[in-house]
Amino acid sequence: MRNLTGFCYQEKAMSEKQIFRNLKKRTFRFGRVLLVAFLLSAHGFSGNLSVEHLRCEYLVNPLGIQNTTPRLSWILTSEERNQVQTAYRILVSSTPEKLANNNADLWDSGKIESNQTNQIVYSGKQLQSRDECYWKVRVWDESGAVSESSVAYWSVGLLNYSDWKAKWITHNVEPFTGDKYEELYLPPARYLRKSFKLGKQIKSAKVYASALGLYELRLNGQKVGDACFTPGWTDYNKRVYYNTYDVTGLLKEGENAIGAILADGWYAGYIGYALFVKLDKVRGFYGESPSFIGQLEVTFTDGSKEIIASSEEWMAGPGPIREADILMGEVYDARLENTGWDQPGFNAENWEKADLGLKLSGALEAYPGVLVKHREEIQPIEMTEPEKGTYIFNLGKNIAGVIRLKVSGEKGEEVTIRYGEMLHDDGSLMTENLRKARATDTYILKGEGVEIWEPRFTYHGFQYVEVTGLSQKPDLSTITGIVMNSDTKQASTFTCSSEMNNQLYQNILTTQFANFFDIPTDCPQRDERLGWTGDAQLYSVSAAYNADVSAFFTKWMQDVDDGQLWYGAYPIFAPIPYIRPYHVPHSPAWSDAGIVIPYNMYKIYGDTLLLRRMYPGMKRFMDFQLSESNGFLRPGSGNNYGDWLSLGKETSKDLIASAYFAYDTKMMFEIAQCLNQEEDAVYYQHLFQNIKKDYTRQYMNEDGSLKEHTQTAYALSLYMGLYPENLKEQGAASLAKMITENGNRFSSGFIGTKHVMLVLSDFGYNDLAYSLFTQTEYPSWGYSVVNGSTSIWERWNSYTKETGFLGGKTRSAMNSFSHYSFGAVAEWMFSKAAGINTDGPGFRKIIIKPSIGEGLQFMNASYNSINGRIVSNWKKGDDRLELHVEIPANTSAQIYVPSVERKKIREGKTLIGKSNDFSIVGINGIYTVLQAGSGVYDFTIEK
């Protein structure tokens, strides 16, 4: 694998004569019009490749990054087939003017002969704090034609302790003295401000801001940025992130004011189920009082600079947010609003000097991920009044976020807003599954016409909103649902002939977005919302098909790495508060996320930096597993959740632990090879063989059957490579028989279900896989859909129209209606059913291998990979099968056409053997395998 720490060589940029000479050669093909267009463009290049979507560290034009050797990427598009980048040249300048003149004073890569378009490491001048970098890229195709991108940007953050002139500040409030298990402690938000004067013309300005807790930054009466819940959740004892904002347009010459609202957030508020199980500590896991730090840096047109930094000279005062807890909810008293508090000229004589906050023990670093933002706004589809004065609004789908309230009434009226995912049969709000999460917001009116409000520092998981305390009957415009999640862009589309399965796909998306909220939470509604590692590792490939999670997982894997326990195991969730342990500190299939997710990110995005960063911790985890083993098998006793929520006969925890140990070892072999750790690779290869040998002896019969006869046992054994080669088919047949005898239904839980689907298609049992996919009887995905779900449920039978909620009120506490784990079927939908996969890392070499089975008539799927959009559509006809494929520019693909009779396969109107755009590689089972370059292909296969 190529070393990405730099480039092997550089060449000088092409001269004008060279460009003209290459272009002249091409006029015979494209005509003189192309030549004229080129000359008129004044070096605006016009090759067949279009250079788009420039990113730095997976982010578009990021501000204030931590990495001084960031990775750059772009995507190529073309309307022609077989278009390949043969070389690129990256230009990086300190100003846009220099870049426009091709003065690459920071880095000129030279012409690099390579088709690489991502994971390219900046290798120019050593970057320093606050450096600004403007960049573009030129690419050459096979004919020598040149294309150039538009300009992109990144800036460097504050890298050194000495860069920070600001101090941590807060506003201390009275401490809690009540019974922590019986009373909630919900202190008000803190309001901080500073007036300042700028006496010169402003050229540019940036703010660097962070909090131990949550903050909202204000400048001259406006919110800075569009993100929420900044700066995110971390192990604050190890690192805290800051955010960078360009605020040039918000400042003015003369009087200005900067302010911040500060709330407890994850730092000091209630998180997880600590209150529910009465742990020693129920809130304030990292600290009791939130703190803020902010630094405004202004550059004037004369070149001078000024810094306005948070300090004890800032003023602190009360505000209308009387309670602000991320889990419990928010109380806003509009009567206490201080109009203009964040603007110049405000009279702050009744405010106090800010208190100095606690000094930071962890590192202060630039935020590496994607922040939480408003994703969409939705209006209720229905309003009911189950009892007088109690109004229930139905938003139509189960989301994470808040609501915007629009009301009018008398001063002092209290409007109470409660949230729930479901309704009881009498139409009342179902909240039993929230457990200790109050999930209630309150707005107290100021009595001045129409009042509009939305919470700032809390969020909820809900489809239904209950509103009480209104003096006037509301209508549907009273409530607006605000959907919130980390800004991971949707990366896929999926439709098929089954409306049930189309709804399932939408449910999967809805649930993923609701739970990808700075960390991958298990559920957004109840008193949990923790980054469970088992759920995430199972779902990580599905997550990447559904959305661009490259930066999201980059951030969260740092949380997992920070949470690694002293003896080597990764935790069951991350971040993990260091208090009396949350019952189980580690568990097989959960702790394995520390290896599984970086491995999957390498496969999907070609990310070797994440592997390299986490490799030392991975090795410690492997050492821990071996030290815990009996021989080469892991014991299942002790810390082990097993196949969570499985049905019927349970798979032993020993088998699951040992299977994952083997799987980790297989991945570590590949990772070590990737990182050129040859001795480690040999070690892990031998370790895997030893585990496999002991596993086979312990769990397998001579005829290929397993001593543990469960769907999960077979699925894990086959998927994780633990079957001897000569017994694989018998093992797969045994799994298929079990499912058939169970009425084509699952008995597996979180761990087994995804692997069952993948194994069935791997061994040719596509009809059976489709029967599970389209099944509507319990237990199945379709069962929840026909029972009205708009999201993925935690349990197969969380609710039925016949019997209501699982277990009634006695067991509803463990019953989430927004739990993405069973949505991991998306991996099968895209990689198997539609057949979109990668051969090697990063979708540079693509596999299109649709697994077509009974039950559906057509399927259309697309995936926006790191190298561009891939499409795989198939449709059955009476006498033919149609296959539509789109392969992005600068990639190649092996296309598996479902027929072995070449005379029955046409691409367009041409028999495949007579096409010059691809070649026939051979036969693989029921497929004819074609080697193709980029482009759009339409195949017809006669029956």
SVG drawing of the C-alpha trace seen along z (x, -y; Angstrom):
<svg xmlns="http://www.w3.org/2000/svg" viewBox="-63 -54 74 90">
<polyline fill="none" stroke="black" stroke-width="0.4" points="0.0,0.0 1.2,-3.4 2.7,-5.5 0.5,-8.6 2.9,-10.7 4.0,-12.6 4.5,-12.4 7.2,-10.4 8.2,-13.1 7.1,-16.4 7.1,-17.9 7.0,-21.4 3.6,-22.8 2.8,-22.5 3.9,-25.5 1.5,-27.3 3.2,-25.8 2.8,-22.3 -0.9,-23.0 -1.4,-24.3 0.5,-21.4 -1.6,-18.8 -4.7,-20.7 -3.8,-20.9 -3.5,-17.1 -7.0,-16.8 -8.6,-19.1 -8.6,-16.3 -11.1,-14.6 -13.1,-17.4 -12.8,-20.1 -11.6,-23.6 -14.4,-24.7 -12.7,-23.2 -9.5,-25.1 -11.3,-28.4 -13.2,-27.7 -9.9,-27.0 -8.3,-30.2 -11.2,-32.3 -11.3,-30.8 -7.9,-32.3 -6.6,-29.1 -10.1,-28.0 -9.4,-24.4 -12.1,-22.3 -11.3,-18.7 -13.8,-15.8 -13.4,-15.5 -15.2,-17.9 -13.5,-18.4 -16.0,-18.8 -16.7,-18.5 -13.3,-19.5 -12.9,-18.7 -10.2,-18.9 -10.3,-16.3 -13.7,-15.2 -15.1,-18.7 -16.1,-21.4 -14.1,-24.6 -13.4,-23.9 -12.4,-26.6 -9.8,-26.2 -8.6,-22.6 -6.1,-20.9 -4.2,-18.9 -1.3,-20.7 -0.9,-18.0 -4.6,-17.6 -5.9,-15.2 -7.4,-16.6 -9.9,-15.1 -12.2,-15.7 -14.6,-13.8 -14.5,-13.6 -17.5,-13.4 -17.9,-12.9 -20.6,-12.2 -18.3,-10.0 -17.3,-6.4 -13.9,-5.3 -12.7,-8.7 -9.6,-8.4 -7.4,-10.9 -3.8,-10.2 -2.3,-13.1 -3.1,-15.9 -1.6,-19.1 -2.6,-20.8 -2.0,-24.5 -2.3,-25.9 -1.9,-29.7 -2.1,-32.0 -4.5,-34.4 -7.2,-34.0 -5.4,-36.6 -2.2,-34.5 -4.1,-31.4 -5.8,-33.2 -2.4,-34.0 -1.2,-30.4 1.2,-31.6 1.2,-28.6 3.3,-30.1 2.2,-27.3 2.4,-24.2 2.6,-23.3 2.5,-19.6 3.8,-19.6 2.2,-17.3 1.8,-13.9 1.1,-11.0 -1.6,-9.3 -5.3,-8.5 -5.6,-9.2 -8.3,-11.7 -8.6,-11.3 -6.5,-10.8 -3.9,-13.0 -1.8,-14.5 -0.8,-18.2 3.0,-18.3 3.8,-21.9 5.1,-24.7 4.8,-24.0 1.5,-25.5 1.1,-27.5 -1.8,-28.6 -4.3,-30.8 -2.9,-30.1 -5.4,-30.4 -5.1,-28.1 -6.8,-28.5 -6.5,-25.6 -7.5,-24.2 -6.6,-21.1 -5.9,-20.5 -6.3,-17.0 -5.3,-15.4 -7.1,-12.7 -5.6,-10.0 -5.6,-12.2 -3.8,-15.0 -6.7,-17.3 -6.7,-19.4 -9.6,-20.3 -9.5,-22.6 -11.6,-22.9 -13.1,-26.0 -11.4,-27.4 -11.7,-25.7 -10.4,-26.7 -9.3,-25.7 -7.8,-27.5 -5.7,-26.3 -6.9,-26.7 -5.1,-27.7 -2.4,-25.0 -0.5,-26.1 -1.4,-26.9 0.2,-30.3 -2.2,-31.2 -5.0,-31.3 -5.3,-34.7 -8.8,-33.9 -9.7,-32.5 -12.4,-30.0 -15.3,-31.9 -18.7,-31.1 -21.3,-32.5 -21.6,-30.4 -25.0,-29.6 -26.2,-28.1 -25.2,-24.5 -27.8,-21.7 -28.5,-20.5 -31.6,-18.3 -32.0,-14.5 -30.4,-13.6 -32.6,-10.6 -35.9,-12.4 -35.3,-15.9 -34.0,-17.2 -31.3,-19.8 -31.8,-22.0 -29.8,-25.3 -30.5,-28.2 -28.4,-29.0 -25.6,-31.5 -25.5,-34.7 -22.1,-36.3 -21.3,-39.5 -18.6,-42.0 -18.9,-45.4 -16.0,-46.6 -15.1,-49.2 -13.3,-48.8 -11.7,-52.0 -10.5,-51.0 -11.8,-49.6 -12.2,-45.8 -10.7,-43.4 -11.5,-40.1 -12.5,-38.5 -12.7,-35.0 -13.9,-33.7 -12.6,-30.6 -15.0,-29.4 -15.6,-26.4 -17.3,-25.3 -17.3,-22.8 -21.0,-22.3 -22.9,-23.8 -22.7,-27.4 -24.5,-29.6 -22.3,-32.5 -23.9,-35.9 -22.5,-38.9 -24.3,-42.2 -27.6,-40.6 -27.2,-37.7 -26.4,-34.0 -22.9,-33.1 -23.0,-30.1 -25.9,-27.6 -24.8,-24.7 -26.3,-23.6 -25.0,-21.7 -21.5,-23.1 -18.8,-22.1 -20.0,-18.5 -19.5,-15.7 -16.1,-14.3 -14.2,-12.9 -13.6,-16.3 -10.8,-15.0 -8.8,-14.2 -9.9,-16.7 -12.4,-19.5 -13.2,-20.7 -13.5,-24.3 -15.2,-25.8 -14.0,-28.4 -16.3,-31.0 -15.8,-33.7 -17.6,-36.7 -16.4,-39.4 -19.9,-40.3 -21.2,-40.6 -18.8,-43.2 -18.8,-47.0 -16.5,-49.9 -17.4,-51.4 -19.4,-49.9 -19.9,-46.1 -21.0,-43.5 -20.2,-39.8 -22.1,-37.4 -22.6,-33.7 -25.3,-31.6 -23.9,-28.7 -25.7,-25.5 -24.8,-22.3 -25.0,-20.0 -23.2,-16.6 -20.6,-18.1 -22.6,-19.0 -26.2,-17.8 -28.0,-14.5 -26.8,-11.9 -27.5,-8.2 -29.5,-6.0 -27.6,-6.9 -30.6,-8.3 -32.8,-5.4 -30.4,-2.8 -29.4,-5.2 -25.7,-5.3 -23.5,-7.2 -23.5,-10.1 -26.5,-11.0 -25.4,-14.3 -22.3,-16.5 -20.1,-13.6 -17.3,-15.8 -18.0,-19.0 -20.7,-20.8 -20.5,-24.2 -20.2,-24.8 -17.5,-27.2 -17.0,-29.2 -13.9,-30.3 -13.9,-32.6 -11.5,-34.6 -12.4,-37.1 -9.5,-38.0 -10.0,-41.1 -7.6,-42.0 -7.9,-45.6 -7.2,-46.9 -4.0,-48.5 -2.6,-45.1 -3.0,-45.6 -4.8,-43.1 -6.9,-43.1 -8.1,-40.3 -11.2,-40.4 -10.9,-37.4 -13.1,-36.0 -11.9,-37.0 -13.2,-38.0 -13.8,-41.5 -16.8,-40.0 -20.2,-40.5 -22.5,-37.8 -26.2,-38.0 -29.6,-36.3 -31.7,-35.4 -35.0,-33.8 -33.7,-30.2 -34.5,-29.1 -33.7,-25.4 -31.6,-23.9 -30.9,-20.2 -30.1,-18.1 -32.1,-15.2 -34.8,-16.7 -35.8,-19.7 -35.9,-23.5 -37.9,-26.2 -38.1,-29.6 -39.6,-32.6 -40.1,-35.3 -40.9,-37.8 -37.2,-37.8 -35.9,-38.6 -33.1,-41.2 -33.7,-42.8 -30.5,-43.8 -28.2,-42.0 -26.0,-40.8 -25.9,-44.2 -23.9,-47.4 -25.4,-50.0 -27.0,-47.5 -27.1,-48.7 -25.4,-45.9 -25.0,-47.8 -27.0,-45.1 -24.9,-42.3 -21.8,-40.9 -18.3,-40.3 -17.9,-36.8 -16.4,-34.1 -13.3,-32.3 -14.1,-28.7 -12.2,-25.6 -8.9,-25.1 -9.0,-22.6 -7.2,-19.3 -7.7,-17.8 -6.4,-19.1 -8.2,-22.0 -8.5,-20.9 -10.3,-21.9 -13.6,-20.0 -12.9,-17.3 -16.4,-16.1 -19.8,-17.5 -21.8,-19.6 -25.5,-19.1 -27.7,-21.3 -31.4,-21.8 -32.0,-19.2 -35.6,-20.0 -38.8,-21.5 -42.0,-19.5 -45.6,-20.5 -48.0,-18.3 -50.4,-16.2 -53.1,-16.0 -54.1,-17.5 -56.4,-15.8 -57.8,-16.7 -58.0,-13.5 -59.1,-15.5 -60.2,-19.1 -57.3,-21.5 -54.8,-18.8 -53.7,-18.9 -51.7,-16.2 -49.9,-17.0 -48.8,-14.2 -45.7,-15.1 -46.1,-12.1 -42.7,-10.5 -40.5,-9.7 -37.7,-12.3 -35.0,-13.8 -35.1,-17.5 -37.3,-20.1 -40.4,-22.1 -41.0,-25.7 -44.0,-27.1 -46.1,-29.9 -48.6,-31.2 -50.3,-34.3 -51.9,-34.9 -51.7,-36.7 -48.5,-37.5 -47.4,-34.7 -49.4,-31.9 -47.4,-28.6 -47.4,-26.4 -46.2,-22.9 -44.8,-20.7 -44.3,-17.0 -42.9,-14.6 -43.6,-10.9 -43.0,-8.4 -46.4,-6.7 -50.0,-7.2 -52.1,-5.0 -55.3,-3.6 -57.2,-6.5 -55.1,-9.0 -53.0,-10.1 -49.3,-10.5 -47.2,-7.3 -44.2,-8.2 -43.5,-5.1 -40.5,-4.2 -38.8,-7.6 -38.0,-6.3 -36.3,-9.1 -36.1,-11.5 -38.6,-14.2 -38.6,-15.3 -40.7,-18.4 -40.3,-22.0 -42.1,-25.0 -42.7,-28.4 -43.9,-31.3 -45.5,-34.0 -44.6,-37.7 -48.0,-38.7 -46.9,-40.7 -48.8,-39.6 -47.7,-36.5 -44.7,-34.8 -42.4,-32.4 -39.9,-30.2 -37.8,-27.1 -35.5,-25.4 -31.7,-25.8 -30.0,-23.3 -32.3,-20.3 -33.6,-17.8 -36.1,-14.9 -37.0,-11.8 -40.7,-12.0 -43.5,-11.8 -46.2,-13.3 -46.2,-16.5 -48.6,-17.2 -49.3,-20.9 -51.2,-22.1 -51.8,-25.4 -53.0,-27.3 -55.7,-29.9 -56.8,-29.7 -57.4,-26.6 -54.4,-26.0 -54.3,-24.9 -51.7,-23.0 -49.6,-26.1 -49.0,-26.3 -46.3,-23.6 -43.4,-23.1 -41.2,-20.1 -37.5,-20.9 -35.5,-17.8 -31.9,-17.8 -28.9,-15.7 -25.2,-15.8 -24.8,-17.2 -24.1,-13.9 -25.4,-14.2 -27.6,-11.4 -25.5,-9.3 -28.0,-6.8 -31.3,-6.3 -33.4,-3.1 -36.7,-2.1 -38.2,1.3 -41.5,2.9 -42.5,3.3 -44.0,0.2 -43.4,1.9 -39.7,2.2 -39.6,-1.4 -41.1,-2.5 -38.5,-0.3 -35.7,-2.2 -37.2,-5.5 -37.5,-4.2 -33.8,-3.3 -32.8,-6.7 -35.1,-8.5 -33.7,-6.4 -30.0,-6.8 -30.3,-10.6 -32.2,-10.8 -29.4,-8.9 -26.3,-10.4 -26.3,-13.3 -22.6,-14.2 -22.2,-10.5 -24.1,-7.4 -26.6,-7.2 -28.7,-4.0 -32.0,-6.0 -32.9,-9.7 -35.9,-9.6 -35.3,-7.8 -32.7,-8.4 -29.9,-6.7 -28.7,-8.3 -25.3,-6.7 -22.8,-5.9 -23.2,-2.1 -20.2,-0.5 -21.9,2.8 -24.8,1.1 -22.4,-1.2 -20.0,1.5 -22.8,3.7 -24.4,0.7 -21.3,-1.1 -21.3,0.2 -25.1,-0.5 -24.4,-4.0 -21.8,-4.7 -24.2,-3.5 -26.9,-5.8 -24.9,-8.9 -21.4,-10.4 -20.2,-9.4 -16.5,-9.9 -16.0,-12.9 -18.6,-11.8 -16.9,-8.5 -13.5,-10.2 -14.7,-12.3 -16.4,-9.4 -13.5,-7.0 -11.4,-9.5 -14.0,-9.2 -13.7,-5.4 -10.0,-5.6 -10.1,-8.0 -12.4,-5.6 -10.1,-2.6 -9.9,-1.0 -6.6,-0.7 -6.4,3.0 -6.9,2.8 -10.6,3.3 -12.7,0.7 -15.8,-0.4 -19.4,0.5 -20.2,-3.1 -18.2,-6.2 -17.6,-8.8 -17.8,-7.0 -17.9,-8.9 -15.3,-7.7 -17.5,-7.1 -18.6,-3.8 -18.9,-1.7 -22.1,-1.5 -22.5,2.2 -20.5,3.6 -17.4,1.7 -16.7,3.9 -18.3,6.8 -17.5,8.9 -19.2,7.6 -19.3,4.2 -15.6,3.6 -14.8,4.8 -15.9,1.5 -12.4,0.2 -11.3,2.5 -14.4,3.1 -15.2,-0.6 -11.7,-1.8 -11.5,1.3 -14.8,0.5 -13.8,-3.2 -10.7,-2.0 -12.7,0.2 -15.3,-2.4 -13.2,-5.6 -9.6,-4.3 -8.8,-5.9 -5.4,-4.7 -4.8,-7.6 -7.6,-6.4 -6.0,-3.0 -2.6,-4.4 -4.0,-6.6 -5.8,-3.7 -3.4,-0.9 -1.6,-1.0 -4.9,-0.8 -6.0,2.0 -2.9,4.0 -3.6,3.5 -7.1,4.7 -5.9,7.8 -3.5,8.5 -6.3,8.1 -8.4,10.6 -5.7,13.2 -4.9,12.8 -8.6,13.4 -8.8,16.5 -8.8,20.2 -6.3,21.5 -7.5,19.5 -11.1,19.2 -12.7,16.3 -14.9,17.2 -18.5,15.8 -19.0,15.5 -18.8,12.1 -19.0,9.0 -21.0,10.2 -24.4,9.0 -24.6,11.9 -27.0,11.8 -29.1,8.9 -32.9,9.4 -32.7,12.7 -35.7,15.0 -36.0,18.7 -32.8,20.7 -29.9,18.4 -26.5,18.5 -23.9,19.0 -21.9,15.9 -18.7,18.0 -19.3,18.7 -20.0,15.0 -16.9,13.9 -14.7,16.4 -16.1,15.7 -15.5,12.0 -12.0,12.6 -11.3,14.5 -12.9,11.8 -10.8,9.1 -7.7,11.2 -8.6,11.5 -9.1,7.7 -5.8,7.0 -4.0,9.2 -5.2,6.9 -4.7,3.8 -1.1,4.7 -0.5,5.4 -1.9,2.1 0.3,0.3 3.4,2.3 3.6,4.0 4.8,7.3 5.8,9.0 2.4,8.1 0.7,9.4 2.4,12.8 1.5,12.9 -2.2,12.2 -2.4,14.7 -1.0,17.5 -3.3,16.3 -6.3,16.6 -5.5,20.1 -5.1,21.1 -8.4,19.6 -10.1,21.2 -8.6,24.6 -9.9,24.4 -13.2,23.0 -13.8,25.8 -13.0,28.4 -15.2,26.7 -18.3,25.8 -18.4,27.8 -19.5,31.4 -17.8,33.4 -20.8,33.1 -20.6,29.3 -23.4,28.8 -22.8,26.8 -23.2,28.0 -25.1,24.8 -28.0,24.9 -29.0,21.2 -29.2,18.9 -26.7,16.5 -24.1,19.3 -24.2,20.4 -24.2,16.8 -21.2,15.7 -19.2,18.9 -19.7,18.5 -19.3,14.8 -16.2,14.6 -14.4,17.3 -14.4,20.0 -15.8,22.9 -13.3,25.3 -13.4,24.9 -14.9,28.3 -17.8,27.7 -19.0,24.2 -21.8,25.4 -23.1,27.7 -23.1,25.0 -24.9,22.6 -27.5,25.3 -28.0,25.9 -28.7,22.2 -31.1,22.1 -33.0,25.1 -33.3,23.6 -34.9,20.4 -37.2,22.4 -38.4,24.5 -39.0,21.3 -41.5,20.1 -38.9,18.0 -38.5,15.9 -35.7,14.8 -34.8,16.0 -31.6,13.9 -31.0,10.6 -28.8,7.6 -25.6,9.6 -26.9,12.3 -29.6,10.7 -27.4,8.7 -25.0,11.5 -27.8,14.0 -28.8,11.9 -25.2,11.4 -24.4,15.1 -27.6,16.2 -26.7,14.2 -23.0,15.1 -24.0,18.8 -26.7,18.3 -29.8,18.4 -31.2,15.2 -34.8,16.3 -34.7,17.1 -33.0,13.7 -35.7,11.9 -38.4,13.9 -37.0,12.5 -36.7,9.0 -40.3,8.9 -41.7,10.9 -44.5,9.1 -45.2,11.6 -43.6,11.4 -40.6,11.3 -39.6,9.2 -38.9,5.7 -42.2,5.7 -44.0,6.5 -43.2,3.1 -44.0,1.3 -47.5,2.8 -48.0,1.9 -47.5,-1.8 -43.8,-2.4 -42.0,-5.4 -38.6,-4.4 -36.7,-1.2 -37.8,0.3 -35.5,1.7 -37.6,4.9 -39.2,7.0 -42.5,6.6 -42.2,3.3 -45.9,2.6 -48.7,4.4 -52.2,3.2 -53.6,6.2 -51.8,6.2 -50.4,2.7 -47.0,2.0 -44.7,4.9 -45.4,6.1 -47.7,3.2 -46.5,0.6 -44.4,3.2 -41.7,3.5 -42.2,0.4 -39.1,-1.1 -36.9,0.9 -38.8,0.2 -37.4,-2.3 -39.1,-3.2 -36.0,-4.8 -33.2,-2.3 -31.1,-1.8 -29.5,1.7 -32.0,3.8 -31.7,1.3 -28.3,2.9 -30.2,4.7 -29.3,1.7 -25.8,3.3 -27.5,6.3 -29.8,4.0 -26.9,2.2 -24.0,4.6 -26.0,7.8 -29.5,7.0 -28.4,4.1 -24.8,5.5 -22.9,2.3 -19.5,3.1 -15.9,2.3 -13.0,4.4 -10.2,3.2 -10.4,-0.1 -12.3,-3.2 -14.5,-2.2 -11.8,-2.8 -12.4,0.7 -16.1,1.3 -18.1,4.5 -21.6,4.6 -23.1,8.0 -26.9,7.9 -28.3,10.8 -31.7,11.1 -34.4,13.2 -38.1,13.9 -40.4,11.4 -39.5,8.2 -40.0,7.1 -37.5,4.3 -34.9,2.5 -33.2,-0.9 -30.3,-1.8 -27.6,-4.5 -24.6,-5.3 -22.5,-8.4 -19.1,-6.9 -15.9,-8.8 -15.2,-8.5 -18.6,-9.4 -22.1,-8.2 -22.7,-4.5 -26.0,-3.1 -27.3,0.4 -30.9,0.9 -32.5,4.2 -36.0,5.0 -37.6,8.3 -39.8,8.6 -41.8,11.5 -39.0,12.5 -36.0,10.5 -34.1,9.0 -32.8,5.4 -29.8,4.1 -28.8,0.4 -25.4,-0.4 -23.6,-3.7 -19.9,-3.8 -18.3,-7.1 -15.4,-8.6 -11.9,-7.6 -13.0,-4.2 -13.5,-0.7 -15.9,2.1 -16.4,5.7 -20.1,6.1 -21.7,9.5 -24.5,9.9 -26.9,12.6 -26.6,15.0 -24.0,17.4 -25.3,17.4 -23.4,14.6 -25.7,14.7 -28.6,13.6 -26.8,10.6 -26.8,7.2 -25.5,3.9 -27.7,1.4 -28.3,3.1 -24.9,4.8 -24.1,8.3 -21.6,8.1 -18.9,10.0 -18.8,7.3 -18.5,4.3 -15.2,2.4 -16.2,0.6 -15.7,3.6 -14.2,7.1 -15.6,10.5 -13.5,11.7 -15.2,15.1 -18.0,17.0 -18.7,16.9 -21.5,19.2 -24.7,17.8 -22.9,14.6 -21.0,13.5 -18.3,11.2 -17.4,8.1 -14.5,5.7 -15.7,2.1 -14.5,-1.4 -16.6,-4.4 -19.9,-5.2 -23.5,-4.3 -24.4,-0.8 -27.8,0.8 -27.9,4.5 -30.7,6.7 -30.7,10.4 -33.1,12.6 -34.6,15.5"/>
</svg>
